[in-house]
Amino acid sequence: MENAVNSFHIIYRFVVKWHHIKEIVYRRMNAEPSSNEASKVSQDFLNIINMLQQREYLWPDNMDLQGAALGLLRIVEIYKISLNALANGKFLGSSCAPLTIDQFMTIASQAQDMDMQWEAVKWYNYTIRMTQGSRTVTTMVSMAYEQMADALYKLGRPDLSVDTIRSLIIKKNFTRTIDQHLQSELRFYEQRSGENVVKRPLDRPLPKWTYYGIYERLCRQEIKRNVHNRLTCSYQSTYIPYLRFRKEMVHDDPPIMLYHNIVSDYEIALIKNTTIRRLDRSSIGNKDPTKPAVGHARISQSTWLPAEDQMSVVLSERIKLVTGLETQYRPKDTNSELFEVINYGLGGLYMPHHDYVHFYRKAKMEDIPVLQNSGDRIATFLFYLSDVQSGGATVFPRLNTRVPVIKGAAALWYNLRRNGSTDERLLHGGCPVALGDKWVSTKWIREIGQIFRRPCLLDPSS
């Protein structure tokens, strides 16, 4: 499903709706007398569903639903999409299935579970607005009010929590319902909303990643890069006389290159076919190297292409032709890491980060034979294995530079300066995929073996 909203619908249907169907079947089996044949059909149905749900790659689970909700939350905020548009089946100029009240409530609950309180308030509030025409206070509506009050309290606004609970009490009074639980909640928030409470503004709290505001603006294409005479397109020669690569200079200092048509559709298909069934939730660096962290900074699935795979060998040699660097993977003191193949699906993104591992190495988090003496990541070579209809660009917030996703192309940049120090200007991130499915493959090239291919310069400013 190329539309992020429609993808959420599919996952929601498998995780939530099918759970409801199973509950109905269970209840009828236990409550109503039925023939042996009917009972057997019901039990067979449940057995088939349970079998499918236990197969990891066939049936989405609650983690998939949380990931889908997170992706949609990021897309809505970064690309400034109104919730009213989603409720009316409009998404970035294309049509989609409208989100229902139940789905708004589910996304709000998922946001709160992930401690995204501001987003939770926004989605709970819209859920409540969708029910304003009805005087009936359903369990879901009551929960939306109470959960929104809790989120407001966590945002430091117990006074607004008081207003929210009072609104629910008034709404219930129309139905002549007296709820002692609500009265207790109201007293709790009133006690904490005295005169000494500092009322924090309810502005959207930006994530604490460096240069995050510029990252968002680059994703929305609100910042135009400076174009000058040093940005050129040319053919780059290799030591093979007839082999040249089409090179576009995206940024000159530090250099960021984009090589067009460097990997074919056939080669891309081979990579995908080899890795698609091995994809797993992507992780990021952690203080404990045996327990990679999974968090909101990176929403994707990834795996590693084996060193002996045909495409790993072919593309490593191709990168060597382009960069002049040693790219061989070795079990000890390797020149480069394995190819990481990454799929950014629904709302897939990677927050601004650096590729160099200087700090991890100082913390002795790379004390394994393959990397122990390999040095830092001197360069990143990023293959784009698909086109994306909207979103997904690689952006460099400190350089106001944006590299679009172009199938068959590859971006190259150097994470270390020529004097060996880290280049902090190469902070970069992947924008959320709004429409489409983004596939990339990354090769990180290490310092070892490059002494004569990219020698260090003694000038501290180089």
C-alpha positions, 0 to 999 in steps of 0.5 A: 500500500503506497498511501500511508493512511491506507496502510494504517487501515490495513494494519488496523483491520488485522490487529483490531478488527480481527481481534473483535471477530475472534471475540465474537466467535468465542462468545457465541461458541460458549454462550449458544448451543449449536450443532457439532458441525457448527462448533467444528467450523467455528473451531477450525476458523479460530485455529486457522486464524491463530496459526496465521497470527503466530507466523511473524511475516504473515500477520501484523501484531500490536508492535506493527500497529504502534509503528503504523501509528507512530509513522502517521503521527510523524507524517502529520506533524512534519508535513503539516497535514490537518486531521480534518483532511484525514477524516475526509479521506484527503492525504497530500493531494491524493484520496484515501479511506477516511479515518474513523472515530475508532481509529482516531482514538487508537492513534491518540492512545498509541501516542500517549503510550509512547509518551507523545502527550502533545500529539495525544491531546491533539488526536483526543480533541479531534475524536471528541469534536467528531462526536459533538453532534451526539448527546450520547456519551459512549465508553469511548467518548468518556475515555477520550475526555479522561485520557486527554485530561491525563495528557494535559496534566502530564504537559503541566496544565492541570487547569486544562485537565479540570476544564476537560473533566468538567466538560465531560461531567456536563455532557453526562448530566444531559443523560442524567448520569452521576459518575463518582469516579469523575468527581474524584478525578475533578478533585484531583486535578483541582488540587493540583491547579492552584495559583502557584502552578506555572501554566506552561504554553501548549506549543508543540514540543520539538524533539531534542535532536540537533537541528531538528527544526531545520530538518523538518523544514528541509523535509517540507522543502521550505528551505532552498539550497544555495546553488552556485557555479561550483555545483556541477554535473560531470562524468567521472572516469575510472581506471577502466577506460570505457567505464564512467559514472554520471556524477552530480555535485549536490554540495561542494564543501564538504563534498556530497556527490550523487551518482546516477544510474549506478545500480540497475533494476536487475541488481536491485531486484536481486538485493530485495529478493535476498533480504526481504524475508530477513528484515527486522525492526531497525535499531540504533547504537546503545551503551550496551552493545549486546542490546541495540536500542529500538526507539522513535528516532529510527522507523524502518526495517533492516538486515545485512547482505552477506559478504559472500552474496554476489551483489555484495561482491559486485557493488563493493568493487563498484564503490572501490572504482568510484571512490578509490577506497578499499571496500573489502569486507574481512572477518578481522580488521575489515576495510568496510562493513557489510551492506545494510539493506533498509526498508522505510515503509509507512512513515519510515524515517531516521532522525538527524544523526552522524555516521561516524562512530568516534564516541562508540569507539571511545566507549569500547563499544566496538571491541569485536574482531571485525571492527576492533582495529578498523578505525572510524567510518571514513565514508558513507555510500548510500544506494537508493533502491526505489523511487518515492512519490512523496517524502523520504529525502536525505537531508543535511540540516547544517548544510541546508542541503537535500538529496532526493530519492532517485532509484538507481542512484547513490549518494557519497559523503565523507564523515571524516575530514582529511586530517582524520577528525570528525566532520560534524557538518555531515549531520543528516537524516531521512525524511518520513516516507509519505507516499510510496516505499523507500528501499536503500542500502548503505556501505560504510567504509572504514579508515583501515587500508586507506592510508595510501588511497586517502592519505591524511593531511597535516593541516588542522583546517583541512 
